[in-house]
Amino acid sequence: MSYDIYIGEYDDNEKCVQSLDLSEAPAFDGDEMTGHGNHRHPGYGQWTDWARDVGLYPLFFDKTDGLMREHPGNQSLSEKHLDVAQSALRKWKRQHKDVVPGWGYGQDAMLARLVWLEWWMVWALKNCKRPTIYNH
């Protein structure tokens, strides 16, 4: 089983965030499923373990205000959420110098997920009236 996670504009009619594929979005070796998209499909354990390892578990799974506290569910994104994600990204980079994001040999999947998250949060906050993270 896996999450289907999307970051972007909340659609009242569909009650979700639509899939986007933008050429300027980051893409990583070994991640053909996501490509340049606003969607990820990690296993439940993969995402939970990743969130713990990079210090983002409360951001996603806090019972009161975590972005993925409801499954399925939608949560609005804010600058506060972005600040937390950017702080985790900076910390990971400081602690893991000279790593390259990706899923190939010698690449860092943790960093790739952080880069993806930060890029799409920035994009959603700049381009969406109702920036949202949607998971189902």
C-alpha positions as CSV (number, residue, x, y, z in Angstrom):
1,M,0.0,0.0,0.0
2,S,1.1,3.5,-0.7
3,Y,0.2,7.2,-0.3
4,D,-0.7,9.2,-3.3
5,I,0.6,12.7,-2.4
6,Y,-0.1,15.8,-4.6
7,I,0.9,19.4,-3.9
8,G,-0.9,22.2,-5.7
9,E,-4.3,24.0,-6.2
10,Y,-7.2,22.5,-4.3
11,D,-10.1,21.8,-6.6
12,D,-13.5,22.2,-5.0
13,N,-15.3,20.2,-7.7
14,E,-12.9,17.2,-7.6
15,K,-12.1,17.6,-3.8
16,C,-8.5,17.0,-4.6
17,V,-5.3,18.4,-6.2
18,Q,-4.9,17.6,-9.9
19,S,-1.7,16.0,-11.2
20,L,0.7,18.4,-12.8
21,D,3.9,17.9,-14.8
22,L,6.1,21.0,-15.2
23,S,9.3,20.9,-17.2
24,E,11.0,23.2,-14.7
25,A,10.2,21.0,-11.7
26,P,13.0,18.8,-10.3
27,A,13.4,15.3,-11.6
28,F,15.8,12.6,-10.4
29,D,17.6,9.6,-11.6
30,G,15.6,6.4,-10.8
31,D,12.3,8.3,-10.2
32,E,10.6,7.8,-13.5
33,M,7.1,7.5,-11.8
34,T,7.2,11.1,-10.5
35,G,9.3,12.7,-13.3
36,H,8.7,16.5,-13.2
37,G,5.3,15.9,-11.4
38,N,3.7,17.3,-8.3
39,H,2.9,13.8,-7.1
40,R,4.7,11.1,-5.2
41,H,3.5,7.5,-4.5
42,P,5.7,6.3,-1.6
43,G,4.8,3.2,0.5
44,Y,3.3,4.1,3.9
45,G,6.4,2.9,5.7
46,Q,8.8,4.6,3.3
47,W,7.2,8.0,3.8
48,T,6.8,7.7,7.5
49,D,10.5,6.5,7.9
50,W,11.7,9.3,5.7
51,A,9.7,11.9,7.6
52,R,11.3,10.7,10.9
53,D,14.8,10.5,9.4
54,V,14.8,14.0,8.1
55,G,13.0,15.6,11.0
56,L,9.6,16.2,9.3
57,Y,7.5,13.6,11.2
58,P,5.5,16.3,13.1
59,L,5.0,18.4,10.0
60,F,3.2,15.5,8.4
61,F,1.8,13.3,11.1
62,D,1.1,15.5,14.2
63,K,-2.4,14.5,15.3
64,T,-3.5,18.1,15.7
65,D,-2.0,19.9,12.7
66,G,0.1,17.5,10.6
67,L,-0.3,17.9,6.9
68,M,-1.2,14.2,6.6
69,R,-3.0,13.7,9.8
70,E,-6.0,12.5,7.9
71,H,-5.8,9.9,5.2
72,P,-7.3,10.5,2.8
73,G,-7.3,14.2,3.3
74,N,-6.4,17.7,2.2
75,Q,-4.6,20.3,4.2
76,S,-3.8,23.9,3.3
77,L,-0.1,24.8,2.9
78,S,1.4,27.9,4.6
79,E,4.7,29.7,4.7
80,K,5.1,28.1,8.1
81,H,5.0,24.7,6.6
82,L,7.5,25.8,3.9
83,D,9.9,27.2,6.6
84,V,9.9,23.8,8.4
85,A,10.6,22.0,5.1
86,Q,13.4,24.4,4.1
87,S,15.0,24.1,7.5
88,A,15.0,20.3,7.2
89,L,16.5,20.6,3.7
90,R,19.3,22.9,4.8
91,K,20.1,20.7,7.8
92,W,20.2,17.6,5.6
93,K,22.6,19.3,3.2
94,R,24.8,20.4,6.0
95,Q,25.0,16.9,7.4
96,H,25.4,15.1,4.1
97,K,27.8,17.2,2.1
98,D,28.6,16.2,-1.5
99,V,25.5,14.0,-1.9
100,V,23.5,14.0,-5.1
101,P,19.7,13.7,-5.0
102,G,18.3,10.6,-6.7
103,W,17.6,6.9,-6.5
104,G,20.7,5.7,-8.4
105,Y,23.9,4.2,-7.1
106,G,25.6,6.6,-4.8
107,Q,22.6,9.0,-4.8
108,D,20.5,10.2,-1.9
109,A,16.8,9.5,-2.0
110,M,16.2,11.4,1.3
111,L,17.6,14.5,-0.3
112,A,15.6,13.9,-3.5
113,R,12.4,13.8,-1.5
114,L,13.3,17.0,0.4
115,V,14.2,18.8,-2.8
116,W,10.9,17.7,-4.4
117,L,8.9,18.8,-1.3
118,E,10.5,22.2,-1.1
119,W,10.2,22.9,-4.8
120,W,6.5,22.1,-5.0
121,M,5.7,23.9,-1.8
122,V,7.3,27.0,-3.1
123,W,5.5,26.6,-6.4
124,A,2.1,26.1,-4.8
125,L,2.5,29.0,-2.4
126,K,3.4,31.3,-5.4
127,N,0.9,30.0,-7.9
128,C,-2.2,28.7,-6.1
129,K,-5.1,30.5,-4.6
130,R,-5.6,27.5,-2.2
131,P,-2.2,25.8,-1.9
132,T,-2.8,22.3,-0.6
133,I,-1.3,19.0,0.0
134,Y,-3.6,16.1,-0.8
135,N,-3.1,12.5,0.0
136,H,-5.2,9.5,-0.7
